[in-house]
Amino acid sequence: MKKVERINIIMRYINNRARFTISELMQEFNISRSTAIRDIREIEALGMPLVAEVGRDGGYSVMRNSVLPVVRFTDNEVKALFIAFMATRNNQLPYLKSRQSLTEKLLGLISENQQEDLFLLNQLLLFEGTNPGNPDLLDLSDLPHPMLEKLIQTLLQDRYLLLTVEVQNEVKSDSVYLLQLYREKSQWLIEGFDLLAEQKQIYPVDQLTDVSPLPMRKWPSRKKILETLSKQDAGANLVLELGPKAIAQFKKYHPFKMRLSYTNPYQTTAVLKSFINISQPEEVSEIFNWLLFLGDDIRLITVPDEVRERLHARLHLFYP
């Protein structure tokens, strides 16, 4: 590890602790006592206010209410940040303007040699969703749904939400406890617990017309909600055994709620248990297509009749 990189990491290590000792630095970073002392002196010279504690168990502590000095980026860290921005471009992520200003600040902080490396990377690397005819780093033009940022700001204050949703020109409002906000197949989705119907629901963010904190009321606690969901999910109606090829396919893509339980130490066989809501045709259709995607390295233990019938019908097309 280069000295500049080590100094940066040690500064972050120190800043996240109330106190530390020379021995801890030696063990954490695999350096000698003399190197640890020299690094501490250099960090003090950079402006980090360290206080030495005298005594047998003495060490150092950072003065409170102090500002961490400017962190210096290594060449690899600059490239990592740059590529992360490139990889997430045009993915309908929130805070688009902030991402663009961060990119501009990053370019303004680094040397001309580092900028040349980044411009070359920008010409060479292409990611899914990138327009090869105009691969401009600052061209973050794929705006997310306008309700996404408002939703995030609201749920940071309170996860008990009043969601107003428009579906086929019909508007309805649901009282929801937000479990997860996630992105799947280029679409932002809310996994929420309908507090009145007492069941899990999925809401596409694209269908939101408004979101606000729920009025004060004695709503069930998070613990109570999770207990209710646990009881509902207890009866798994989809159970699969997966071999190595199916596991590889699973890692490429799987529905958000699906989880594997590996059955050997080498992670070459696994079991999947889940609940499929057969009253929702879209969910049945999605699971049907996904099982075909997994391939023939699976064994169906338990499958809803609706899904099994569709699988038999599809197989009949190929083997009449």
C-alpha atoms as a printed R data frame, in Angstrom:
    type eleno elety resid chain resno       x       y       z
1   ATOM     1    CA   MET     A     1   0.000   0.000   0.000
2   ATOM     2    CA   LYS     A     2   1.395   3.407  -0.990
3   ATOM     3    CA   LYS     A     3   2.070   5.974   1.727
4   ATOM     4    CA   VAL     A     4  -0.525   8.505   0.498
5   ATOM     5    CA   GLU     A     5  -3.210   5.819   0.392
6   ATOM     6    CA   ARG     A     6  -2.230   4.528   3.850
7   ATOM     7    CA   ILE     A     7  -2.308   8.017   5.372
8   ATOM     8    CA   ASN     A     8  -5.800   8.600   3.962
9   ATOM     9    CA   ILE     A     9  -7.102   5.310   5.338
10  ATOM    10    CA   ILE     A    10  -5.503   5.888   8.754
11  ATOM    11    CA   MET     A    11  -7.103   9.346   8.941
12  ATOM    12    CA   ARG     A    12 -10.540   7.848   8.350
13  ATOM    13    CA   TYR     A    13  -9.775   5.056  10.819
14  ATOM    14    CA   ILE     A    14  -8.767   7.593  13.483
15  ATOM    15    CA   ASN     A    15 -11.691   9.919  12.828
16  ATOM    16    CA   ASN     A    16 -14.203   7.102  13.445
17  ATOM    17    CA   ARG     A    17 -12.831   6.222  16.891
18  ATOM    18    CA   ALA     A    18 -12.915   7.948  20.257
19  ATOM    19    CA   ARG     A    19  -9.313   6.864  20.944
20  ATOM    20    CA   PHE     A    20  -6.605   4.613  19.525
21  ATOM    21    CA   THR     A    21  -3.121   3.356  20.347
22  ATOM    22    CA   ILE     A    22   0.111   2.840  18.414
23  ATOM    23    CA   SER     A    23  -0.274  -0.922  18.851
24  ATOM    24    CA   GLU     A    24  -3.739  -0.839  17.280
25  ATOM    25    CA   LEU     A    25  -2.392   1.006  14.221
26  ATOM    26    CA   MET     A    26   0.498  -1.486  13.934
27  ATOM    27    CA   GLN     A    27  -1.879  -4.436  14.015
28  ATOM    28    CA   GLU     A    28  -4.607  -2.913  11.802
29  ATOM    29    CA   PHE     A    29  -2.284  -1.741   9.019
30  ATOM    30    CA   ASN     A    30   0.583  -4.242   9.447
31  ATOM    31    CA   ILE     A    31   3.207  -1.534   9.918
32  ATOM    32    CA   SER     A    32   6.131  -1.089  12.290
33  ATOM    33    CA   ARG     A    33   6.060   1.078  15.395
34  ATOM    34    CA   SER     A    34   8.348   3.672  13.819
35  ATOM    35    CA   THR     A    35   6.143   3.852  10.695
36  ATOM    36    CA   ALA     A    36   3.018   4.273  12.830
37  ATOM    37    CA   ILE     A    37   4.643   7.147  14.765
38  ATOM    38    CA   ARG     A    38   5.800   8.858  11.545
39  ATOM    39    CA   ASP     A    39   2.290   8.538  10.075
40  ATOM    40    CA   ILE     A    40   0.733  10.077  13.199
41  ATOM    41    CA   ARG     A    41   3.130  13.013  13.031
42  ATOM    42    CA   GLU     A    42   2.317  13.566   9.366
43  ATOM    43    CA   ILE     A    43  -1.420  13.423  10.102
44  ATOM    44    CA   GLU     A    44  -0.960  16.005  12.869
45  ATOM    45    CA   ALA     A    45   0.955  18.198  10.397
46  ATOM    46    CA   LEU     A    46  -2.013  17.998   8.014
47  ATOM    47    CA   GLY     A    47  -4.157  19.622  10.696
48  ATOM    48    CA   MET     A    48  -5.949  16.771  12.463
49  ATOM    49    CA   PRO     A    49  -5.984  17.755  16.179
50  ATOM    50    CA   LEU     A    50  -4.757  14.707  18.112
51  ATOM    51    CA   VAL     A    51  -4.378  14.650  21.889
52  ATOM    52    CA   ALA     A    52  -1.759  12.312  23.402
53  ATOM    53    CA   GLU     A    53  -2.694  10.476  26.586
54  ATOM    54    CA   VAL     A    54   0.212   9.857  28.953
55  ATOM    55    CA   GLY     A    55   0.505   6.586  30.903
56  ATOM    56    CA   ARG     A    56   1.038   2.849  30.543
57  ATOM    57    CA   ASP     A    57  -2.172   2.431  28.558
58  ATOM    58    CA   GLY     A    58  -1.874   5.799  26.900
59  ATOM    59    CA   GLY     A    59  -2.833   6.447  23.315
60  ATOM    60    CA   TYR     A    60  -4.337   9.221  21.240
61  ATOM    61    CA   SER     A    61  -7.755  10.765  20.832
62  ATOM    62    CA   VAL     A    62  -9.218  13.270  18.371
63  ATOM    63    CA   MET     A    63 -10.465  16.581  19.729
64  ATOM    64    CA   ARG     A    64 -14.232  16.843  19.421
65  ATOM    65    CA   ASN     A    65 -16.002  19.369  17.199
66  ATOM    66    CA   SER     A    66 -13.063  19.281  14.823
67  ATOM    67    CA   VAL     A    67 -13.295  19.179  11.054
68  ATOM    68    CA   LEU     A    68 -11.560  16.344   9.273
69  ATOM    69    CA   PRO     A    69  -8.932  17.744   6.872
70  ATOM    70    CA   VAL     A    70  -9.492  17.479   3.143
71  ATOM    71    CA   VAL     A    71  -9.122  13.867   2.035
72  ATOM    72    CA   ARG     A    72  -6.704  13.269  -0.813
73  ATOM    73    CA   PHE     A    73  -7.861  10.800  -3.462
74  ATOM    74    CA   THR     A    74  -5.511   8.191  -4.881
75  ATOM    75    CA   ASP     A    75  -5.505   7.531  -8.634
76  ATOM    76    CA   ASN     A    76  -7.449   4.293  -8.157
77  ATOM    77    CA   GLU     A    77 -10.040   5.994  -5.903
78  ATOM    78    CA   VAL     A    78 -10.623   8.697  -8.528
79  ATOM    79    CA   LYS     A    79 -11.113   6.031 -11.204
80  ATOM    80    CA   ALA     A    80 -13.479   4.082  -8.935
81  ATOM    81    CA   LEU     A    81 -15.667   7.171  -8.358
82  ATOM    82    CA   PHE     A    82 -15.635   8.064 -12.050
83  ATOM    83    CA   ILE     A    83 -16.599   4.545 -13.192
84  ATOM    84    CA   ALA     A    84 -19.344   4.391 -10.556
85  ATOM    85    CA   PHE     A    85 -20.865   7.569 -12.047
86  ATOM    86    CA   MET     A    86 -20.552   6.122 -15.558
87  ATOM    87    CA   ALA     A    87 -22.158   2.822 -14.594
88  ATOM    88    CA   THR     A    88 -25.175   4.527 -13.024
89  ATOM    89    CA   ARG     A    89 -25.724   7.033 -15.809
90  ATOM    90    CA   ASN     A    90 -29.170   6.980 -17.388
91  ATOM    91    CA   ASN     A    91 -30.552   4.589 -14.782
92  ATOM    92    CA   GLN     A    92 -33.334   6.847 -13.497
93  ATOM    93    CA   LEU     A    93 -31.636   7.405 -10.150
94  ATOM    94    CA   PRO     A    94 -32.777  10.195  -7.810
95  ATOM    95    CA   TYR     A    95 -30.868  13.412  -7.110
96  ATOM    96    CA   LEU     A    96 -29.741  13.735 -10.719
97  ATOM    97    CA   LYS     A    97 -28.629  17.372 -10.360
98  ATOM    98    CA   SER     A    98 -26.570  16.540  -7.277
99  ATOM    99    CA   ARG     A    99 -24.875  13.681  -9.109
100 ATOM   100    CA   GLN     A   100 -23.957  16.024 -11.923
101 ATOM   101    CA   SER     A   101 -22.539  18.678  -9.581
102 ATOM   102    CA   LEU     A   102 -20.529  15.995  -7.743
103 ATOM   103    CA   THR     A   103 -19.060  14.873 -11.052
104 ATOM   104    CA   GLU     A   104 -18.080  18.423 -11.949
105 ATOM   105    CA   LYS     A   105 -16.476  18.932  -8.510
106 ATOM   106    CA   LEU     A   106 -14.538  15.689  -8.863
107 ATOM   107    CA   LEU     A   107 -13.137  16.787 -12.211
108 ATOM   108    CA   GLY     A   108 -12.194  20.152 -10.692
109 ATOM   109    CA   LEU     A   109 -10.325  18.583  -7.758
110 ATOM   110    CA   ILE     A   110  -7.977  16.296  -9.635
111 ATOM   111    CA   SER     A   111  -4.808  16.913 -11.610
112 ATOM   112    CA   GLU     A   112  -4.607  17.286 -15.384
113 ATOM   113    CA   ASN     A   113  -2.983  13.840 -15.692
114 ATOM   114    CA   GLN     A   114  -5.849  12.275 -13.745
115 ATOM   115    CA   GLN     A   115  -8.363  14.131 -15.916
116 ATOM   116    CA   GLU     A   116  -6.719  12.751 -19.061
117 ATOM   117    CA   ASP     A   117  -7.027   9.212 -17.686
118 ATOM   118    CA   LEU     A   118 -10.716   9.775 -16.986
119 ATOM   119    CA   PHE     A   119 -11.420  11.217 -20.421
120 ATOM   120    CA   LEU     A   120  -9.742   8.158 -21.957
121 ATOM   121    CA   LEU     A   121 -11.843   5.835 -19.768
122 ATOM   122    CA   ASN     A   122 -14.929   7.744 -20.847
123 ATOM   123    CA   GLN     A   123 -14.094   6.992 -24.489
124 ATOM   124    CA   LEU     A   124 -13.307   3.312 -23.897
125 ATOM   125    CA   LEU     A   125 -15.952   2.150 -21.435
126 ATOM   126    CA   LEU     A   126 -19.602   1.701 -22.337
127 ATOM   127    CA   PHE     A   127 -22.312   0.519 -19.942
128 ATOM   128    CA   GLU     A   128 -25.872  -0.628 -20.431
129 ATOM   129    CA   GLY     A   129 -28.091   2.359 -21.145
130 ATOM   130    CA   THR     A   130 -25.235   4.459 -22.529
131 ATOM   131    CA   ASN     A   131 -25.675   6.122 -25.904
132 ATOM   132    CA   PRO     A   132 -22.537   5.063 -27.831
133 ATOM   133    CA   GLY     A   133 -22.992   8.031 -30.138
134 ATOM   134    CA   ASN     A   134 -22.702  10.499 -27.254
135 ATOM   135    CA   PRO     A   135 -20.931   8.893 -24.263
136 ATOM   136    CA   ASP     A   136 -20.617  12.109 -22.280
137 ATOM   137    CA   LEU     A   137 -20.128  11.699 -18.534
138 ATOM   138    CA   LEU     A   138 -22.132  14.818 -17.746
139 ATOM   139    CA   ASP     A   139 -25.023  13.822 -19.999
140 ATOM   140    CA   LEU     A   140 -27.190  12.450 -17.168
141 ATOM   141    CA   SER     A   141 -30.420  12.942 -19.031
142 ATOM   142    CA   ASP     A   142 -32.620  10.032 -17.936
143 ATOM   143    CA   LEU     A   143 -34.713  11.750 -15.284
144 ATOM   144    CA   PRO     A   144 -36.344   9.591 -12.601
145 ATOM   145    CA   HIS     A   145 -40.041   9.848 -11.807
146 ATOM   146    CA   PRO     A   146 -40.665  13.260 -10.182
147 ATOM   147    CA   MET     A   147 -42.252  11.604  -7.114
148 ATOM   148    CA   LEU     A   148 -39.134   9.542  -6.326
149 ATOM   149    CA   GLU     A   149 -37.171  12.261  -4.533
150 ATOM   150    CA   LYS     A   150 -40.254  13.398  -2.609
151 ATOM   151    CA   LEU     A   151 -40.902   9.802  -1.597
152 ATOM   152    CA   ILE     A   152 -37.340   9.378  -0.307
153 ATOM   153    CA   GLN     A   153 -37.435  12.643   1.633
154 ATOM   154    CA   THR     A   154 -40.769  11.668   3.196
155 ATOM   155    CA   LEU     A   155 -39.786   8.141   4.206
156 ATOM   156    CA   LEU     A   156 -36.613   9.446   5.853
157 ATOM   157    CA   GLN     A   157 -38.945  11.281   8.246
158 ATOM   158    CA   ASP     A   158 -41.573   8.559   8.638
159 ATOM   159    CA   ARG     A   159 -42.193   5.113   7.126
160 ATOM   160    CA   TYR     A   160 -45.953   5.326   7.806
161 ATOM   161    CA   LEU     A   161 -47.137   6.881   4.551
162 ATOM   162    CA   LEU     A   162 -50.304   7.917   2.787
163 ATOM   163    CA   LEU     A   163 -49.822   6.923  -0.854
164 ATOM   164    CA   THR     A   164 -52.052   8.324  -3.572
165 ATOM   165    CA   VAL     A   165 -51.967   6.043  -6.606
166 ATOM   166    CA   GLU     A   166 -53.535   6.354 -10.047
167 ATOM   167    CA   VAL     A   167 -54.295   3.111 -11.905
168 ATOM   168    CA   GLN     A   168 -56.214   3.184 -15.189
169 ATOM   169    CA   ASN     A   169 -57.585   6.664 -14.474
170 ATOM   170    CA   GLU     A   170 -58.788   5.580 -11.027
171 ATOM   171    CA   VAL     A   171 -57.252   7.335  -8.016
172 ATOM   172    CA   LYS     A   172 -57.052   5.688  -4.601
173 ATOM   173    CA   SER     A   173 -55.226   6.388  -1.335
174 ATOM   174    CA   ASP     A   174 -53.653   3.664   0.815
175 ATOM   175    CA   SER     A   175 -52.267   3.833   4.347
176 ATOM   176    CA   VAL     A   176 -48.957   1.996   4.073
177 ATOM   177    CA   TYR     A   177 -45.951   1.088   6.176
178 ATOM   178    CA   LEU     A   178 -42.987   1.124   3.777
179 ATOM   179    CA   LEU     A   179 -40.885  -2.042   3.990
180 ATOM   180    CA   GLN     A   180 -38.526  -1.482   1.061
181 ATOM   181    CA   LEU     A   181 -37.972   0.874  -1.830
182 ATOM   182    CA   TYR     A   182 -36.204  -1.008  -4.602
183 ATOM   183    CA   ARG     A   183 -35.496  -1.002  -8.305
184 ATOM   184    CA   GLU     A   184 -36.218  -4.044 -10.464
185 ATOM   185    CA   LYS     A   185 -36.235  -4.385 -14.241
186 ATOM   186    CA   SER     A   186 -35.701  -0.629 -14.733
187 ATOM   187    CA   GLN     A   187 -38.672   0.226 -12.501
188 ATOM   188    CA   TRP     A   188 -38.818   1.700  -8.982
189 ATOM   189    CA   LEU     A   189 -41.158  -0.216  -6.693
190 ATOM   190    CA   ILE     A   190 -42.472   0.173  -3.145
191 ATOM   191    CA   GLU     A   191 -42.913  -2.941  -1.056
192 ATOM   192    CA   GLY     A   192 -45.378  -1.854   1.592
193 ATOM   193    CA   PHE     A   193 -47.717  -3.233   4.235
194 ATOM   194    CA   ASP     A   194 -51.296  -2.059   3.716
195 ATOM   195    CA   LEU     A   195 -52.256  -1.077   7.263
196 ATOM   196    CA   LEU     A   196 -56.005  -1.450   6.684
197 ATOM   197    CA   ALA     A   197 -56.015  -4.621   4.566
198 ATOM   198    CA   GLU     A   198 -53.152  -6.021   6.702
199 ATOM   199    CA   GLN     A   199 -51.275  -7.515   3.766
200 ATOM   200    CA   LYS     A   200 -48.196  -6.845   1.667
201 ATOM   201    CA   GLN     A   201 -48.615  -4.785  -1.502
202 ATOM   202    CA   ILE     A   202 -46.306  -3.684  -4.321
203 ATOM   203    CA   TYR     A   203 -46.747  -0.123  -5.633
204 ATOM   204    CA   PRO     A   204 -44.927   1.095  -8.779
205 ATOM   205    CA   VAL     A   205 -43.515   4.569  -8.106
206 ATOM   206    CA   ASP     A   206 -44.622   5.546 -11.627
207 ATOM   207    CA   GLN     A   207 -48.242   5.278 -10.428
208 ATOM   208    CA   LEU     A   208 -47.758   7.654  -7.482
209 ATOM   209    CA   THR     A   209 -49.420  11.042  -7.678
210 ATOM   210    CA   ASP     A   210 -48.725  12.091  -4.075
211 ATOM   211    CA   VAL     A   211 -47.092  10.902  -0.869
212 ATOM   212    CA   SER     A   212 -47.268  12.285   2.654
213 ATOM   213    CA   PRO     A   213 -46.759  11.122   6.261
214 ATOM   214    CA   LEU     A   214 -49.809   9.423   7.757
215 ATOM   215    CA   PRO     A   215 -51.837  11.414  10.309
216 ATOM   216    CA   MET     A   216 -51.057  10.477  13.889
217 ATOM   217    CA   ARG     A   217 -52.895   7.360  15.002
218 ATOM   218    CA   LYS     A   218 -52.158   4.188  16.925
219 ATOM   219    CA   TRP     A   219 -50.784   2.212  13.992
220 ATOM   220    CA   PRO     A   220 -49.239  -1.252  14.568
221 ATOM   221    CA   SER     A   221 -45.526  -1.212  15.364
222 ATOM   222    CA   ARG     A   222 -42.873  -2.476  12.942
223 ATOM   223    CA   LYS     A   223 -42.447  -5.559  15.136
224 ATOM   224    CA   LYS     A   224 -46.172  -6.311  14.953
225 ATOM   225    CA   ILE     A   225 -46.203  -5.793  11.183
226 ATOM   226    CA   LEU     A   226 -43.288  -8.187  10.668
227 ATOM   227    CA   GLU     A   227 -44.981 -10.783  12.888
228 ATOM   228    CA   THR     A   228 -48.132 -10.537  10.755
229 ATOM   229    CA   LEU     A   229 -46.123 -10.916   7.544
230 ATOM   230    CA   SER     A   230 -44.210 -13.852   8.978
231 ATOM   231    CA   LYS     A   231 -47.454 -15.695   9.634
232 ATOM   232    CA   GLN     A   232 -48.716 -14.932   6.131
233 ATOM   233    CA   ASP     A   233 -45.470 -16.096   4.492
234 ATOM   234    CA   ALA     A   234 -45.200 -19.266   6.575
235 ATOM   235    CA   GLY     A   235 -46.998 -21.382   3.987
236 ATOM   236    CA   ALA     A   236 -44.510 -21.441   1.104
237 ATOM   237    CA   ASN     A   237 -46.200 -22.617  -2.074
238 ATOM   238    CA   LEU     A   238 -43.052 -22.497  -4.225
239 ATOM   239    CA   VAL     A   239 -40.172 -24.791  -3.249
240 ATOM   240    CA   LEU     A   240 -37.296 -25.499  -5.635
241 ATOM   241    CA   GLU     A   241 -34.012 -27.375  -5.519
242 ATOM   242    CA   LEU     A   242 -31.325 -25.702  -7.630
243 ATOM   243    CA   GLY     A   243 -28.124 -27.155  -9.102
244 ATOM   244    CA   PRO     A   244 -25.004 -25.153 -10.044
245 ATOM   245    CA   LYS     A   245 -26.296 -24.042 -13.467
246 ATOM   246    CA   ALA     A   246 -29.597 -22.826 -12.002
247 ATOM   247    CA   ILE     A   247 -27.730 -21.024  -9.200
248 ATOM   248    CA   ALA     A   248 -25.647 -19.227 -11.823
249 ATOM   249    CA   GLN     A   249 -28.845 -18.162 -13.581
250 ATOM   250    CA   PHE     A   250 -30.333 -17.079 -10.234
251 ATOM   251    CA   LYS     A   251 -27.352 -14.789  -9.648
252 ATOM   252    CA   LYS     A   252 -27.880 -13.163 -13.045
253 ATOM   253    CA   TYR     A   253 -31.466 -12.269 -12.177
254 ATOM   254    CA   HIS     A   254 -34.044 -13.121  -9.547
255 ATOM   255    CA   PRO     A   255 -37.204 -11.424  -8.287
256 ATOM   256    CA   PHE     A   256 -36.561  -9.103  -5.372
257 ATOM   257    CA   LYS     A   257 -38.154 -11.268  -2.694
258 ATOM   258    CA   MET     A   258 -36.437 -14.540  -3.665
259 ATOM   259    CA   ARG     A   259 -33.675 -15.857  -1.394
260 ATOM   260    CA   LEU     A   260 -31.490 -18.969  -1.677
261 ATOM   261    CA   SER     A   261 -30.496 -21.323   1.140
262 ATOM   262    CA   TYR     A   262 -27.344 -23.199   0.156
263 ATOM   263    CA   THR     A   263 -27.313 -26.881   1.056
264 ATOM   264    CA   ASN     A   264 -23.589 -27.611   0.856
265 ATOM   265    CA   PRO     A   265 -20.403 -25.731   1.842
266 ATOM   266    CA   TYR     A   266 -19.395 -25.204  -1.799
267 ATOM   267    CA   GLN     A   267 -22.662 -23.421  -2.647
268 ATOM   268    CA   THR     A   268 -23.322 -25.671  -5.633
269 ATOM   269    CA   THR     A   269 -26.776 -26.786  -4.503
270 ATOM   270    CA   ALA     A   270 -29.521 -24.724  -2.909
271 ATOM   271    CA   VAL     A   271 -33.165 -24.650  -1.882
272 ATOM   272    CA   LEU     A   272 -35.563 -21.789  -2.554
273 ATOM   273    CA   LYS     A   273 -38.801 -21.317  -0.616
274 ATOM   274    CA   SER     A   274 -41.257 -18.518  -1.315
275 ATOM   275    CA   PHE     A   275 -44.928 -17.599  -1.433
276 ATOM   276    CA   ILE     A   276 -46.618 -16.778  -4.742
277 ATOM   277    CA   ASN     A   277 -49.843 -14.802  -4.658
278 ATOM   278    CA   ILE     A   278 -51.863 -16.710  -7.260
279 ATOM   279    CA   SER     A   279 -54.620 -14.079  -7.137
280 ATOM   280    CA   GLN     A   280 -52.276 -11.668  -8.949
281 ATOM   281    CA   PRO     A   281 -51.906 -12.776 -12.615
282 ATOM   282    CA   GLU     A   282 -48.857 -10.552 -13.125
283 ATOM   283    CA   GLU     A   283 -46.981 -12.302 -10.314
284 ATOM   284    CA   VAL     A   284 -47.912 -15.756 -11.646
285 ATOM   285    CA   SER     A   285 -46.750 -14.754 -15.128
286 ATOM   286    CA   GLU     A   286 -43.476 -13.368 -13.795
287 ATOM   287    CA   ILE     A   287 -42.688 -16.536 -11.832
288 ATOM   288    CA   PHE     A   288 -43.572 -18.709 -14.838
289 ATOM   289    CA   ASN     A   289 -41.131 -16.830 -17.099
290 ATOM   290    CA   TRP     A   290 -38.459 -16.812 -14.398
291 ATOM   291    CA   LEU     A   291 -38.645 -20.585 -13.893
292 ATOM   292    CA   LEU     A   292 -38.041 -21.014 -17.628
293 ATOM   293    CA   PHE     A   293 -35.084 -18.620 -17.316
294 ATOM   294    CA   LEU     A   294 -33.534 -20.793 -14.569
295 ATOM   295    CA   GLY     A   295 -33.296 -23.686 -17.041
296 ATOM   296    CA   ASP     A   296 -33.486 -27.420 -16.520
297 ATOM   297    CA   ASP     A   297 -31.097 -27.600 -13.549
298 ATOM   298    CA   ILE     A   298 -33.973 -27.269 -11.075
299 ATOM   299    CA   ARG     A   299 -36.290 -29.725  -9.371
300 ATOM   300    CA   LEU     A   300 -39.829 -28.608  -8.615
301 ATOM   301    CA   ILE     A   301 -40.824 -29.678  -5.118
302 ATOM   302    CA   THR     A   302 -43.882 -27.479  -4.599
303 ATOM   303    CA   VAL     A   303 -45.393 -25.251  -7.278
304 ATOM   304    CA   PRO     A   304 -48.824 -23.544  -7.467
305 ATOM   305    CA   ASP     A   305 -51.156 -25.369  -9.844
306 ATOM   306    CA   GLU     A   306 -51.546 -22.213 -11.948
307 ATOM   307    CA   VAL     A   307 -47.788 -22.076 -12.584
308 ATOM   308    CA   ARG     A   308 -47.453 -25.845 -13.107
309 ATOM   309    CA   GLU     A   309 -50.250 -25.858 -15.713
310 ATOM   310    CA   ARG     A   310 -48.567 -23.060 -17.655
311 ATOM   311    CA   LEU     A   311 -45.253 -24.945 -17.556
312 ATOM   312    CA   HIS     A   312 -46.915 -28.112 -18.877
313 ATOM   313    CA   ALA     A   313 -48.642 -26.119 -21.623
314 ATOM   314    CA   ARG     A   314 -45.340 -24.544 -22.685
315 ATOM   315    CA   LEU     A   315 -43.554 -27.903 -22.698
316 ATOM   316    CA   HIS     A   316 -46.394 -29.367 -24.770
317 ATOM   317    CA   LEU     A   317 -45.601 -26.836 -27.520
318 ATOM   318    CA   PHE     A   318 -42.118 -28.321 -27.852
319 ATOM   319    CA   TYR     A   319 -42.976 -31.950 -27.088
320 ATOM   320    CA   PRO     A   320 -46.565 -32.524 -28.367
